């Protein structure tokens, strides 16, 4: 009876919060958007969320383009997609979900992940060199029942309502649309090459309202067509504009390499993506895993710092939400792997610490996600984070390769595809040289405080200090924000 009452209160809270935020977005005025942050602050479950709301309100009041981004979300997205985004990303993930995450932490002794990445297929209609997922080709698809099981456990046990879907090419599995329909209380961010999205798919996504296709591009036409095939760039323009015009939340995904980093971070490129309808942009860096790993494609230490600084500037001036998966480590208290903030389940069901860390000790067909989180392998990964305190050097594969080598030696996880061991064997020297170059630059930036203006200036600094203080008082407590709210801090 008590649980039924709790569920009833949860639904009322979600409905109340969602209605207020959607009303504010639909209005689109500065006054209403400011009110939205006030609703968020009053209903926040934890102090980190309150700080996020306060920080967002302050920068909007100072004229930060995140306010214009919210207006774009208001005017560009249809009612169903606006409702799905607000209710699932904000209300379900950050409020209802947070209560369950706190309960899980009290029960298990560690905080559960905020999101889960599912590679639902290894099949792809392209054959791009350097693809991290290419070595999984030939594996069977992750079964419908396994996907459903993971989503149900994540929602029920630790309040996850945010899932990233990738592959291979996810839209080569049209039955995934039925998964999205079955779990309307979740948000599904779908990484896709975009070429399997047709008019019928767009129509259904627009009606479902709980998905966000993130279209992969390599830069402008020259760079994209060189890797993905002649004519791809123009096809993607049509796909993204069709999604935009249908009112679907759409974004882009770009992997920065030594050869395209200046283009993918350029004002011209970002303006093009905005024109095509992108509300969100995700930046990754080439990691030498998967197909023919090549350290010479990695960003130089100077390029990595260039990307960090360039994106600081661009998101301070443009109405698009831009995230840099490595350089924004301060927003998520360092590395996210091993269930600290997220984990990856590949198409064979292997439960991996990260999409770039192709090693596992458990499989979803044999274990639950919770059991995998309890494993000594995942526990050790979480407990080492955030290393020596410099959150700009957050990755155990490229920033701290010695850390992963220790985990590999201590727990002997199995490689989930042939050749994955190269990270700890023939590539070790190259990764060590990269680490030394990156540390020389980013340690200096960290000491100088040249990271506090990721989005909200002094609020980011206050957040990091608050997390450090809480950890000092409660060393066993896993503190921090969920993966969604962190991006606003």
Rosetta blueprint (number, residue, H / E / L):
1 X L
2 X H
3 X H
4 X H
5 X H
6 X H
7 X H
8 X H
9 X H
10 X H
11 X H
12 X H
13 X H
14 X H
15 X H
16 X H
17 X H
18 X H
19 X H
20 X H
21 X H
22 X H
23 X H
24 X H
25 X H
26 X H
27 X H
28 X L
29 X L
30 X H
31 X H
32 X H
33 X H
34 X H
35 X H
36 X H
37 X H
38 X H
39 X H
40 X H
41 X H
42 X H
43 X H
44 X L
45 X L
46 X L
47 X H
48 X H
49 X H
50 X H
51 X H
52 X H
53 X H
54 X H
55 X H
56 X H
57 X H
58 X H
59 X H
60 X H
61 X H
62 X L
63 X L
64 X L
65 X L
66 X H
67 X H
68 X H
69 X H
70 X H
71 X H
72 X H
73 X H
74 X H
75 X H
76 X H
77 X L
78 X L
79 X H
80 X H
81 X H
82 X H
83 X H
84 X H
85 X H
86 X H
87 X H
88 X H
89 X H
90 X H
91 X H
92 X H
93 X H
94 X H
95 X H
96 X H
97 X H
98 X H
99 X H
100 X H
101 X H
102 X H
103 X H
104 X H
105 X H
106 X H
107 X H
108 X H
109 X L
110 X L
111 X L
112 X L
113 X L
114 X L
115 X E
116 X E
117 X E
118 X E
119 X E
120 X L
121 X L
122 X L
123 X L
124 X L
125 X L
126 X L
127 X L
128 X L
129 X L
130 X L
131 X L
132 X L
133 X L
134 X H
135 X H
136 X H
137 X L
138 X L
139 X L
140 X L
141 X L
142 X L
143 X L
144 X H
145 X H
146 X H
147 X H
148 X H
149 X H
150 X H
151 X H
152 X H
153 X H
154 X H
155 X H
156 X H
157 X H
158 X H
159 X L
160 X L
161 X L
162 X E
163 X E
164 X E
165 X E
166 X E
167 X L
168 X L
169 X L
170 X H
171 X H
172 X H
173 X L
174 X L
175 X L
176 X H
177 X H
178 X H
179 X H
180 X H
181 X H
182 X H
183 X L
184 X L
185 X L
186 X L
187 X E
188 X E
189 X E
190 X E
191 X E
192 X E
193 X L
194 X L
195 X L
196 X L
197 X L
198 X L
199 X H
200 X H
201 X H
202 X H
203 X H
204 X H
205 X H
206 X H
207 X H
208 X H
209 X L
210 X L
211 X E
212 X E
213 X E
214 X E
215 X E
216 X E
217 X E
218 X L
219 X L
220 X L
221 X H
222 X H
223 X H
224 X H
225 X H
226 X H
227 X H
228 X H
229 X L
230 X L
231 X L
232 X H
233 X H
234 X H
235 X H
236 X H
237 X H
238 X H
239 X H
240 X H
241 X H
242 X H
243 X H
244 X H
245 X H
246 X L
247 X L
248 X L
249 X E
250 X E
251 X E
252 X E
253 X E
254 X E
255 X E
256 X E
257 X L
258 X L
259 X L
260 X L
261 X H
262 X H
263 X H
264 X H
265 X L
266 X L
267 X H
268 X H
269 X H
270 X H
271 X H
272 X H
273 X H
274 X H
275 X H
276 X H
277 X L
278 X L
279 X L
280 X E
281 X E
282 X E
283 X E
284 X E
285 X E
286 X L
287 X L
288 X L
289 X L
290 X L
291 X L
292 X L
293 X L
294 X L
295 X H
296 X H
297 X H
298 X L
299 X L
300 X L
301 X H
302 X H
303 X H
304 X H
305 X H
306 X H
307 X H
308 X H
309 X H
310 X H
311 X H
312 X H
313 X H
314 X H
315 X H
316 X L
317 X L
318 X L
319 X L
320 X L
321 X E
322 X E
323 X E
324 X E
325 X L
326 X L
327 X L
328 X L
329 X H
330 X H
331 X H
332 X H
333 X L
334 X L
335 X L
336 X L
337 X L
338 X L
339 X L
340 X L
341 X L
342 X E
343 X E
344 X E
345 X E
346 X L
347 X L
348 X L
349 X L
350 X E
351 X E
352 X E
353 X E
354 X E
355 X L
356 X L
357 X E
358 X E
359 X E
360 X E
361 X E
362 X E
363 X E
364 X L
365 X L
366 X L
367 X L
368 X L
369 X H
370 X H
371 X H
372 X H
373 X H
374 X H
375 X L
376 X H
377 X H
378 X H
379 X H
380 X H
381 X H
382 X H
383 X H
384 X H
385 X L
386 X L
387 X L
388 X L
389 X L
390 X L
391 X L
392 X L
393 X L
394 X L
395 X L
396 X L
397 X L
398 X L
399 X L
400 X L
401 X H
402 X H
403 X H
404 X H
405 X H
406 X H
407 X H
408 X H
409 X H
410 X H
411 X H
412 X L
413 X L
414 X E
415 X E
416 X L
417 X L
418 X L
419 X L
420 X H
421 X H
422 X H
423 X H
424 X H
425 X L
426 X L
427 X L
428 X H
429 X H
430 X H
431 X H
432 X H
433 X H
434 X H
435 X H
436 X H
437 X H
438 X H
439 X H
440 X H
441 X H
442 X H
443 X H
444 X H
445 X H
446 X H
447 X H
448 X H
449 X L
450 X L
451 X L
452 X L
453 X L
454 X L
455 X L
456 X L
457 X L
458 X H
459 X H
460 X H
461 X H
462 X H
463 X H
464 X H
465 X H
466 X H
467 X H
468 X H
469 X H
470 X H
471 X H
472 X H
473 X H
474 X L
475 X L
476 X L
477 X L
478 X L
479 X L
480 X L
481 X L
482 X L
483 X L
484 X L
485 X H
486 X H
487 X H
488 X H
489 X L
